[in-house]
Amino acid sequence: MFCFLVGPSGGGSGLVHDNGRVDSETPRSVVLLGSTGSIGTQALDVIARNRFRVAALAAGGGRVDLLARQAAQFEVAAVAVADPLAVPALKEALAAHGADPVVLAGPEGVAEVAVWPCDIVLNGITGALGLTSTLAALEAGRVLALANKESLIIGGPLVKRLAKPGQLLPVDSEHSALAQCLWASGPSGADLRVVRRLVVTASGGPFRGRDRADLVDVTPEMALNHPTWSMGPVITINSATLVNKGLEVIEAHLLFDIPFDRIEVVVHPQSIIHSMVEFVDGSTVAQASPPDMRLPIALALGHPSRLPEVSPAVDWTRAHTWTFEPLDDQAFPSVALARQVGEQGGTAPAVYNAANEVCVDAFMKGFLPFLGIVDTVARVVSEHIPGQAESVAEVLGADEWARARARELTR
Ligand SMILES: NC(=O)c1ccc[n+]([C@@H]2O[C@H](COP(=O)([O-])OP(=O)(O)OC[C@H]3O[C@@H](n4cnc5c(N)ncnc54)[C@H](OP(=O)(O)O)[C@@H]3O)[C@@H](O)[C@H]2O)c1
């Protein structure tokens, strides 16, 4: 059987009946980490239109006015900012919006919000910084809707040791799609023996079809112009390099406990099919919807029920062309590199991710060419001798080493 972290159970109080009727019982309470970001604001949009309660919010501290407005609108009990220097401005903004929640500061404050009493925690923090919150929420027994894939990828063994079946719900659209395909295939869909392959789709990003020589002069502005998805800046750059797809292959391996040679990536520029499961009988189940992150967010927050009217469905009265093509590993070597670090396991995925976070930052600041991102990540990975990732100290030690080495190489 699958070691299936994404179980059908879900948690928390009742919310929506299977027929979509909204439950009049106590609303499910949500803690939202990264509330001011792309995932965070879309989650609040879903929450505002359904019967949820927001218990607490956390963010970095870069957008205090937005955070204060959110705190006031959802009458939250607590707000945390990772940057303690943002607290005075946050308090002023809270007062201006007539809100008076408990204010917490620093990484400890964010970790406190991650274990704030609630039915479900949504981790929408970006990057390796999300690891502490993921582990804290799981350890406290919270159901965790995980957008912050990096925490699973870098802390794989730690997260898997803590997460009980049904406690971890994917928010990434591909993994939400894979989970839906497995559920849709009935009870035997959760049996590894009937699954031949997981097929993860990729839009191909803004540079699909280009070869390596055509990528030499790519600017941040060009890389930030994603053809189908509107997302935060780091994941948008990661989509342009396809590092995001590499991270998602590791995420699929960890969530669904399936070997890397049974996880395929296929380029699907329209971003309508969000992933597929191929079964041993030759049948393939696919999940289709327009590209809208509110769907996987709503599915995780409302799990195991579906919320009504989250997003318009595919319009079948119009003609559509859906195309699929193989990944170009020459122009985009990041997915093959991710498979390699995923197979190595231990601290190797943390090094891949940390080096990438530094390189993306250097690219955005103009210190590194676009092709230098994955070239530098590959070099840092090649210099790393993977160790165990059985403790937070081991993971963060590798993460720090990779950041320092990537900084040296991009200076
Ligand atoms: N956006 C998408 O469509 C999408 C799709 C699939 C998966 N994901 C994943 O979801 C995660 C979030 O992505 P995003 O696009 O929403 O990123 P984003 O727009 O950059 O938002 C990041 C959020 O994290 C907050 N934050 C930063 N550092 C923090 C810290 N130390 N502690 C607490 N909060 C912190 C930011 O606060 P400030 O505003 O104060 O900086 C912001 O609220 C990533 O792991 C990404 O890969 C995103």
The ligand as a Gaussian input file, in Angstrom:
#p B3LYP/6-31G(d) Opt

LIG

0 1
 N        1.750000      31.408000      -5.771000
 C        1.345000      30.275000      -6.284000
 O        0.494000      30.236000      -7.192000
 C        1.908000      28.971000      -5.771000
 C        1.520000      27.762000      -6.388000
 C        1.999000      26.568000      -5.864000
 C        2.860000      26.575000      -4.778000
 N        3.233000      27.763000      -4.217000
 C        4.154000      27.739000      -3.081000
 O        3.563000      28.487000      -2.027000
 C        4.569000      29.151000      -1.268000
 C        4.256000      30.640000      -1.247000
 O        4.359000      31.137000      -2.570000
 P        3.805000      32.581000      -2.960000
 O        3.881000      32.624000      -4.444000
 O        2.500000      32.827000      -2.274000
 O        4.944000      33.519000      -2.345000
 P        4.868000      35.097000      -2.056000
 O        3.810000      35.718000      -2.873000
 O        6.242000      35.596000      -2.191000
 O        4.390000      35.169000      -0.523000
 C        5.196000      34.719000       0.514000
 C        4.542000      34.993000       1.843000
 O        5.415000      34.532000       2.897000
 C        5.621000      35.614000       3.812000
 N        6.905000      35.430000       4.474000
 C        8.153000      35.642000       3.967000
 N        9.070000      35.320000       4.895000
 C        8.386000      34.880000       5.981000
 C        8.762000      34.387000       7.253000
 N       10.061000      34.290000       7.604000
 N        7.807000      34.034000       8.122000
 C        6.485000      34.131000       7.794000
 N        6.060000      34.584000       6.595000
 C        7.015000      34.944000       5.699000
 C        5.518000      36.866000       2.964000
 O        5.298000      37.995000       3.808000
 P        5.671000      39.519000       3.333000
 O        4.567000      39.950000       2.436000
 O        5.702000      40.254000       4.601000
 O        6.996000      39.432000       2.643000
 C        4.298000      36.488000       2.129000
 O        3.143000      36.613000       2.883000
 C        5.894000      28.793000      -1.943000
 O        6.463000      27.688000      -1.305000
 C        5.497000      28.409000      -3.352000
 O        6.406000      27.516000      -3.964000
 C        2.784000      28.942000      -4.695000

